[in-house]
Amino acid sequence: MNARAQDRPITDGTEPGRTNPDRTIPDRTLPGGGALRAEGTDASAPAVPGSPGSPGDLVLRALRTALHAAFAGLLLVAAVQMTLSPPALPAQICAYVLVVLLAGVYLAGTVTEKRFATTGSGPDPKRYGPAWLGIVTALWLCLLIISPEFSWVAFPLFFLDLHLLRTVPALAAVAMTTVAVIAAQFVHSGQPTAPALLGPAIGALFAVIMGSAYSALHRESVNQRRALAELHRTRSELAASQHDAGVLAERERLAREIHDTLAQGLSSIVLLARAAGTALDGGD
């Protein structure tokens, strides 16, 4: 092969005779703290872990953290208030056991959801979330029957209903939770009062409005992640196709170089050898 063919490098990408400096694997990390697999990708490929990125994802993470903190704080405050005005001793002991059990179930659910969102392993919250919410709500209702101080825990439950259930079941769950709080306040006070009626109703309305805004922001964040995953997938496919095209073009170039240089040189050598053999046979 001549020097001109040896000096030209084999390309790996975009066009014949030109190297592609950008051959790094694109970053598949998506913002938002959730694992996301783009539609149409290989199902055997590992899920893409999420990482903090866009402002919307940071807002969602802050809202989730605030919700969990509110649930824990309100549950603790209710337990303290119940201690200051305790019911009968058996009911008080039962309430403490239910508080610990409720806190454990809630913590287990949030940890499982976080693990699934980060690594994609464990139970799917969309599948087991309603059952977990039903257990949390049942434990809360038992506490509400023992002491009306646990009425405040209904506020974070509103958001859980709106986040984990579909629209109609979520609104029904919010309405039933509101009715349970009003009934507990009525049984405790012995007569209906305006704060006991308006407080839970206004809290439920506010939760529905905030839950709708949270759902819209969550959908927008998910759509952005899917668009980013699709962009990365398309970019990888384009880079692979460009690489294949570059390899084929380089093979064609090498074939032309061999035909134009080596093949002609070998043909000349063969002709000269035959002429020399004929001359030798003739005694020249």
N, C-alpha and C positions, 0 to 999 in steps of 0.2 A: 504494500500500500504506500502511496506517495506521502510526502511530508504534509501536503495540504489536507489530506484526509485524516492524518494522525493528529493534527493540531485542532481539529474541530471536535468539541466535546459532544458526547451523547446527551441529548436533552431529556428532561423529565417532565415536560409539561406543555406550556401553552402553544408554542408554534415551533416548526422545524428550525434547528440550528440556533435555538435560543434557550438558555437555561431559565428555570423558574425559581427565583429566590425565595418565594413564599411557599414552602412545602411543609410547613408546620401543621399539625393537626389542630383544627379550630377548637376553641374552648367551648365545651358542651355544658358549662355550668349556667344554670338559669337562676334568675333572681326570684326571691319570694319565699325561700325557706321550704320549698316543696319539691318532691321528686316528680318529674313530668316526662312522659315519653310521647314524642310527636306521633300523630296518626300516620300510619303507613310505614313506620320504621319496623325493623326486625324485632319480633317479640322476644327473641332470645338475648337481645342486647340488654345490658344492665340499665336500670333506671338512672336518670340524670339527677344528682343531688342538687338541691337548691341552695342559694346563698343570698345574703342581703344585697339588694341592688336598687331598684327603682323606688321613688318616694312612695308610690302606692303600696308596695310590699312592706315598707317600713311602717306605714300607717296601719296596715292590717296586723302586723306583728305587735305593734303597740296596743291596738284594740284587744287582741287576744290576751295579751299579758294583763291588761287592765281588767278584763272580764274574770280571769282566774284569780287575780288579787282581790277583786270585789267579792267573789264568792267566798274565798277563804276568810276575808275580813268580816263580812256580814255574818258568816256562820260562827266565828269566834265571838263577835259582839253579842249575838243572840244567846250563846251559851253563857256568857258572863252575866247578861241581864237575867237569864233564868236562874242563875245561882243567887243573885241578889233577892229575887222573889221566888223562891223555889216552890214547886208543887209538892205533893206527897213524896215521901222518900222512895218508894218503889218506882214511881213515875220518873223521879229525878235520875235515879240510877239508869233506868231504861233510856232516858233522853241522852245521858252521857255516852252510853254504848252506841246509840244511833248516830250521835255526832261523830264519834270516831269512825264508825262504819261508813257514814256518808262521806267524810273527808277521805277515807281510803279509796272508796269506789271512784270518787271524783278525780283524785290524784292518779289512780291507775288508768283511767280513761284519757286524761290529758297526756300522760307519759306515752301511752300507746299511740295516740294520734301524732305526737311529736316524732316518735320513732318512725312511723310509717311515712310521714311527710319528709323526713330527712333521708332515710335509707331505703324506703319502699318495702320494708319487711314488717311482718306482723299482721294483725287483723286489719281489714280495710274499714276505716271509720264510716264510710258511706253505707256499708253493709251492717255493721254492728252498732253504729251510733244510736239509732232509735231505741234499741234494746237497752243500751247503757243509759240513755236519757230516761227511759221508763223506770229503771231501778233507782236512779237519783231522785226522780220525782216522787216515787213511792216512799223512799226513806224520808224525804222532806215532809210529805203529808203526815207521816207518823209523828214527826217532831212537831208539826203544826197542831196536831190534835192534843199533844201533851202541853205545849206552851205556845201562846200567840206571839211570843217574842221572835219566833222564827219566820214571821211574815216577811221580814226584809229580805230574806234569801230568795224570795220569789222574783225579785228584780233581775238578777243574773240568769235565773231560770227562763225568763222571757226570751232573752237573747239566745239561749241554747235551743229553745223550741223553734225559734225563727231560723236558726242556722242549720239544724240537723233534720228538720222535717220539711215536707212540701208546704206550699202556701196554705191550702185549706186546712190540713191537719195542724199546721203550726198556729194558725189563728184560733182554731178550736182549742188547742192546748193552752194558749195564752188566756183565752176567755175562761176556761175552767180553772186555771190557776188563780185568776183574779177573783172568781167567785169563791174559791176556797179561802183566800185571804180575807175577803169581806165577811164570810161566814164565821171564821175564827175570831175576828174582831168583834162581831156581833155577840157571839157566845161569851166572849170575855167581858164585854162592857154591859151586856144585858139589854141594850137598846141601840137602834141604828143611829149613827151620828154622821154628820157631813164629812169630817176628815176620814172616817172609816170607809165611806163609800167613794169619795172623790180621790183619795190618795192612791189606792190600788188601780183605779180606772185611769187616772192620769199617768201613772207609772207604766201601765200596760200600753197606753197610746204612744207614749214617748219611746218605749222599747220597740214598738212596731215601726215607727218612723226611722229610728236609728238602725234597726235591723234591715230595713229596706235599703238604706244608704250603704250599709256594710255589704249586703249581698251584691249591689251594683258594683261597688269597688272590687269585691272579690272576683266577680265575673270578668271585669276588665283586666284584672291582674292575670287571671288564668288565660285569657285570650292573648295577652302580650307574651306570656311564656310559650304558648303554642306557636305563635308566629315566629318567635325567636328560634325555637327548636326546628321549625320547618325551614327557616332561613339557613341554619347551620347544616341541616341535612342536605338541602339543595346545593349549598356551597361545597360540601364534601363530594357529592355526586359529580358536580361540575369539575372539581379538581381532578377526580379520578378519570373522567372522560378526557380531559385535556392531557393528562399523563399518558393515557393509552394512545391518543392521537399523536402525541409527540414521539412515542416509542415506534409506532408504525412509520411515521415520516422519517425517523432516523434509519430504520431498517431499509426503506426505499433508497435513501441517500447512499447508504453503504453498498447496496446492490449496484447502484449506478457507478459508484467509485470503482468497485471491483470489475464491472463490465468495461469501463472506459480505460482502466489502467492495467490491472493485473491480467485480464483476459487478452488484451491486445499485446502486452509484453510477452506472455506465454506463447501466443500464436507466432510472434516474430521469432522467438527462440526455436520453436519447432521447425519453422521454415528454414532458418539458418542451419539447424542441425541436419535437416534433410539435404540441403544443398551441399553441406560439407561432406555428408556421407556419399553423395553422388560423385563429388569431386575426388574423394579418396578411392572410390571404386574405379574411377577412370584413370587413376594413376597420377592425378594432379596433386 
